[in-house]
Amino acid sequence: MPESCEKQPDNCSHIEGSQISTKTEPDGEPIQGEVSHDVNHPLNWPLWQRQYIALLISVLGFSGQLSSALINPAFKVMSLDLGVTVPQASYLTTVFVLFGGVVPMFVVPFSNVYGRRILYVIFGAIAVAGNIGSAAAPTYGGVFAGRVFNGIGSSIPLGLGPSTICDLFPQERRGLYMGIYVLLVNNGPHLAPIIGGFVTEKIGWRWCIWIPTIFQGCLWIITVLTLPETLYSQNGENVSNREKKSYLKKLLFHGKIVDRPIRLRDFGASFRMIKYGAVLLPCLYFGTANTYGSILYAVTGAKITSEVFKFNTGQTGMFMGIPLTVGCTIGEFGAGWVSDLIINNYAARHNGYRKPEVRLWLLPLCSLLFIGTSVYGYCIENEKPWIMAAVACAVAGVGSQVATTVVYTYITDSYKPQSGEVGAVINLIKSLYAFNTGFYALPLSEAIGYDAAFGLLAGINALTLLPLIYLIYGGESLRAKQGIPSIQGEL
């Protein structure tokens, strides 16, 4: 560890990881990372309370993803009912993805001053209102407008979810809960086609919007009644003089949590984080991992299953959803908690020092993504039995889930005070890269064959993985060279 960090460890957490302490969790487990003696600090809340909040945030992210993708199997039916083409019907999903990726970049400054809770409440209401308008609209334009507002409202759990997890858990436990969060967020679009296919067949495509409306509405009520503020400012009065807040008081709005103005330059803070190599390189990789390990199957699945396997709508939904759901679930069993175990064992051998790059040791498992995607393309092109293609899809899902957990935990470990900004950057790059997939995936596959097309896209994913291998060995020195971000140092 550099001498400067030994003298001032708190100033080097973004470079080196957290330092050892003697504090323990309420359940008796030792904390060897971030420490505060303020009873109101979220790290000092009862463990069950923090677990509940993490689960609620994860379910909110899941509900947004479910809302975005539940209509996917219904594009053909929707196009006939609304008098548009199938590609135009698919824009009802892509516009959700676009706004869901862009909005958090401009909302984060408010979350770092006024807190997380107020944004979850306000934007949750927008999501429900957008869905109601979309479900009831008689025209394509009306449905489209409603999807825009639903995407805006649903974006907050996707953009602020990682920072909320960071508010609640120290570094040595963060991987487990970040893994649960990304598992639910990832599986929202995977479970959606399973449900959406049968809903469309049995009761009509509009219920593919009404169902998530009801779900998000119930979650909004739960959020209003039970989600406390998790943002905590390190500055201010002596912590020994602070009285313990009741749970009810944590639910009230108290204006600014961080006593500073919101400046115009704050709205570019998330964009400025892109200049850091330990943010940009993992985000670029994750953009390809999410797209070619999940979105690619969604935008090509309906055509493939109808032409190659002769599936109906319900069978199509199951084929598009079950393999990826199973694969991602298996992948998480070897991701979040395992990365915690690895980084804690590393700390035990290095005087309590937790280097974020240690989490990248799981990268070899990410190779399953491009292997599974390549094999899937081969199976489709050569019309192999559907079960072979499903297994290949599940293998890709394993790699995709490991990639997601590794990227989220590594970046937030590296820049914890800026977790809101980096969470928004991850979401933006993921959404922008995925947004274009529908425009080229099928045309490319028809032009050069599914085997060559999926192999090419898998190769792109493999190439973007290589810089992360460099970060295993050079990430620490790269972060030290680029210095400490001046953004949100008080958090």
N, C-alpha and C positions, 0 to 999 in steps of 0.2 A: 504494500500500500504506500502511495506517495507520502513523504514526510508532512506536507501541508495538510493532508487529510487526517493524519494522526493527531495533529495539533487542533484542527477545527473540523471534526467529523461531520457536524451538522451542515456545514457548508458544502460538503462533498457528496451528499447522498445521491445527487443526480449523476455523479460520475462513478462512484464506487459501490453504492448500495448502502443499506442501513447498518448501523453500528450496534454492538451488543449492549444490552441493558439487563436489569434484574426484575423488571416488571412482569407480572403474570396476567393471563386472561382470567375472567371470572370463573371459568371452569377449571382453573389450576394450571393450564398449560402456560409455559414461559413465553413471553414476548421478547424477541431479541432484535427488534427493529425500532420503528418510530415510537416515541414515548411522550405522554403528556400526563401531568398530575392533576389536570382539571377534570372534575367529575362530569362536566358537561361535554367533554370531548367525545365524539362518536366512538373512538377506540376504547373508551372506558364504559360504554353502555353494556348492559347484559348481553352475553353472546347470543342468546335466543332472539333478542330484539334485533340485533344486527343481521342475523340469519333470515329473519322474517322480512326485513327491508330488502335484503339482497334478492330473496325469492320473489318479492313483489315487483321489483325493478326488472327482474328477468322475465316474469310473466307479462309485464307491460311491453317489453321488447318483443316477446313472442306474439302477443296479440296484434302488434303493428305489422309484423311480417306475415302473420296469418291473413290479416285484412288485405295485404297487398297481393297475395297469391291465390286466394280462394277462388277467384274468378277464372284462373288460367285454363282449367279444362272446359270452360264454358264459352270460349271465344267464338266458336263456330255458331253456337246457338244465339249468342248475343249479336253477332253480326247480322243474322237474319232478322232478328227482332228490331234492331235499331237502324237497319237499312244502311249498313256500312260493310266494308271488306273485313276479312279476318285480321290482316295486319293492322287495320285501324282499330279494331277491337283490342288488339294486344297493346296498343298505346295506353289503354286504361291502366295497365300495370306499369309500363315504363315511365309514365308521368309521375306515378306514385314514387318510384325508385329515384327519379331525378330530384324531386322536391324534398324527399326524405333525406337525401344526401347533402343538399346545399344548405338548407335552413339552419342546422345546428352550427355551422361556421359563423353565423351572425348572431346567434342566441347565446353562445358561451359567455361573452362579456357580462351579460345580465346575470347569468348563473354564478359568476365569480364575485359578484357584489351583493345581489339580492337573494342568492341561494338557489338550491335545486327545486325545493318543494313548489314554489309558486309557478315555476315553469311546467312541472309535471301536471299541476292542476289546470292551468290556463290552456295549455296545448292539448291536454286530454279532452277537454270540452270541445276544442276545435275539431279534434279527430272524430268524435261522436257526431257532431253537427254535420261535418262533411260527409260522413257515411249515410246519415239520414237523408240528406239532399240527394246523394248519388242513388240510393236505393229507390227513392220515390220519383226521380226525374223521368219524364216520358221520352226525352230525346237524348241522342248521343252527346250533344253539347252539355246538357245538364248533368249527365252521368260523369262526363269528363271533368267538369268544374268541381263536382263533389269529390272526385278522386284526388284532385289537386289539394283541396283543403284537408282531406283525410291523410294524405302524405305529409303535409306540413305538421299536422297535429301529432301524427305517429312518430315523427322524427326525433322527439326529445329523448325517449328511452334508448334509441339507437345511438344518439350523439353524446348524451350525458350519462348513460349507463355505466361505462368504465370508470368515470370520475366518481360516481356515487359509490361503486365498489371500493375504490381507493380511499374514499372518506371513511369507510367502515372497518377495514381490515389492514393489519400490518403486512409488510412485505412477505414474511414467511408463511402467511396463510392466504395470501391474495390469489395464488394460482388456482386453488380449489374453487373459490367462489367466482372468480373470473371465468373459469371453465364451465361452471353451471350456467352462468349468464350467457356465454356465447353458444352453449349447447342448445338452449331454448331459442335464442335468436336465430341460430342456423336452422333449426328444425321447424320453425314456423312455416317457411316456404316449402318444406318437404312434406309436412303433414297436410298442408292446405289442399293439394290436388286430390289426396285420398278422400277428404271430406267433400271438396267441391265437385268432384265427378258424380258422386251419388246424389248430392243435393240438387245438382242441375237436372239429373234424370228424373228425380222423384217429385220435386216441388218447384223447380224453376230457377233460372240463373239469378234472379233478384234476391233470392234468399242467400246467395253467396255473398251478398253485401249486408243483408239484414242480420245474419248470424253474427258476424264480427261487430256489427253495430251494438247488438245486445251485450256481447262479451265485453267490448271496450266501455260501454256504459256502466256495467256492473263494476268493472275495475276502476273507473273514474270515481265512483262513490266510495269504494274501498280506499282509494288514494286520498280523497278529501278527508276521510275519517281517521285514517291510521298512518299515513306516511309523514314522519317528522322531517324537520330540516336537518340535513347531514353536513352542510358546509360549516367549517370551523375556521376562524381566523386566529393565527398564531400571535397576532399583535393585540394590544389592549391592556386592560387592567391586570393586576397580579392575580394569577389563577387561584391562589390560596384564599382570596376574598370573594370568590364566586360561589353563590349558593346553587345547590342542585336544582335544576329545572324539572318540573313535573312533565309527564308525557303530554298532557293537554297543552302546556305552555309551548312545547316544541312544535305543536301543530298550528300555532298562531303565527301570523305574519308580523314581523317586527321591523320592517323597512330594511335598511342596509345592514348586512352582516359584516361586510368589510367596509370600513369607513374611508371611502375614497370615491371620487367621481368616476363615471364611465366616460372615457375619452374617445374621440373619434379613432385614434390609433388602435384602441382596444379591439375594434372590429377587424383589424388585420392581424391580430395576434396568432390566430390559428394558422393563417397562411405563412407567417414568419417561422413557425415551427417546422415547416417543410424543408427549410435549409439545413436542418440537422440530419446528418447521415443515418443516425440510429432511429430516426423517424421515417425519413423518405424511403430508404431501401426496404425495410419491412413492409411499409404500406404498399409499395409497388408490387412486392411479391404477393401480399394478401389480396390485392386487386385481381391478380390472375388466379389465385387459389380459390377465391370465392366464385369467380366467374366460370372457371373451367372445372370446378369441383361441385358446382351446384346450379348456377344460372343456365349454363350450357344445356344441361339435361332438361330444364324447364322449358326453354324456348324451342327445343327440337323434339321433345317427347311426344307431343300430340301427333305430329306428322309421322314419326317413326313407328309408333305403336299402331296407328291406323293402317299404314301401308305395308309394313313388314310383318307385324304380328296379328293384324286384323282385330284389334281390341275395340270394345265399345268404350263409352265415356267413363264408366265406372272402373273398368279394367285399366284404362289409361291412367286414371288418377292413382290407382294402387301401384302401378309400375313406376310412375314418376315419383312417388312418395316413399314407399316402404323401403327400398334398398338404401336410399340416402339417409333415411331416418335411422335405420339399423346401423349403417356404417358410421355415422356421426356419433351415435351413442357408444359404440365400441371404441371409437377413437378417443372419446373423452375419458374413458377408463384408463387410458395410458397417457393422459395429457396433464390436466391441471394439478391434481394432487401429486402426480409423479414429479412434476417440475418443482413443486414445493419441497418434496422429499430430497431432490437433487440439490437444490440451493441451500437447504438447511444442513445437509451433510457437508457441503462445501464450506459453509460457515463454521461448522464444528472443527474443521481442519485449518481454518484461516482466521482464528482469533475473532470469530463472530462477524466477519465481513462477508456480505452477500453481494456478489458480482452479478448484475443482471444478465450478462452473457452466458452464465451457466445454464439458464433456461433454454438456450438455443441448442443444447446438447440433444434435444429431442428431434432436431431437424431431419435425421435420417428417416424417421417415420413419415415425413412429408412426401417422400418419394413415391409412396403408395398412391398419391393423387395422380401424378402424370402416368404412372403405370396403369392404373385402373381406367383412366380416360382413354389411353391409347388402345387398350384391349377392348373397351366398349365399342369404339369406332370400328375395329376389326370385326367384332361380332355382328354389328348392324350391316356393314357392307357385304358380308358373306352370308347373311341371313341365318346365323346360328340360332339355336333354341333360345327363347327369351330368358330362361333361367341363367344362361351363361352371361348374357348382357346384364342381367340384374346383379349377379355376383360382382362383375367388373365395376358396376356403378357403386356398389356398397364398398368395395375396396377404395375407390376414389373418395368416398365419403369419409372413410377413416383418416386418410391423409389430409383431407380438407379440414376436419375438425381439429386435428393436432396443429395444423398450420394456424388456424384461427386463434386457438388458445395461446400458442407460443408468441404470436405477434402481439396480441393484446397485453399479455403479462410482461413481455420484454420491454415494450415501449413505455408502459405506465410505470414499471420499475425504474427505468432510466430517467424519466421526467415526471415524477409523481406530482410536484406542485403544478405542473402544466397538464395534468391528466385530462382536464376538460377540453383543452385545445387539441391535444393529440388524439383524443377520442373522436372529435369532430373531423380531424384530418383522415383518420382511418375510415370513417363512415363516408366521407366525401369521395376519396379515391376509389373505394369499393363500389360506390353507387355510380360514379361516372364511367368506370370501366365496364360495369355490368350493363349500363344503360344502352350501349351500342351493340351488345351481343345479338339481339334480335334482328339487326340489319344485315349481319354478315354470316351468321352460323349456318343457316340452311342454304343460302346461295352458294357458299363455299363448299359445303358438303355435296351439293348437287353437281357442282362444277368438277371437283377432283375426287369425289368419293368420300364416304364417311371415314374410312380407314385413314386416308391421307389427311383429311381435314382435322379429325380429332387428334391424330398423331402430331400434326403441326401445332395445334393449340396446346397440346400437352408439352411439346418441346419448348414453347414460349414460357410456360409455367416453370419448367425445369431451369431455364436460363435465368429467370428472375430469382430462383432459389440460391444461385451461386454467390451473389453478394452477401447473403446472410451467413454463408459458411465463412466468408472473410470476417464477418462481425464477431464470430466466436473467438477469434484470435486477435483481431484488431479493433473491436468495437470500443473497448475501454479506453484505449489511447485516442481513438477518434473523438469520443465524447469529451475527453480532457482537452484535446486540441481545439475543439469548437467552443468550449467554455460553457458557463452557466447562463441559461436563458434568464433574462431580466423580468420575464412575465410571471406574475402571480407568486412572487417569492414569499408573500405573507400567508400563503395557504399551506 
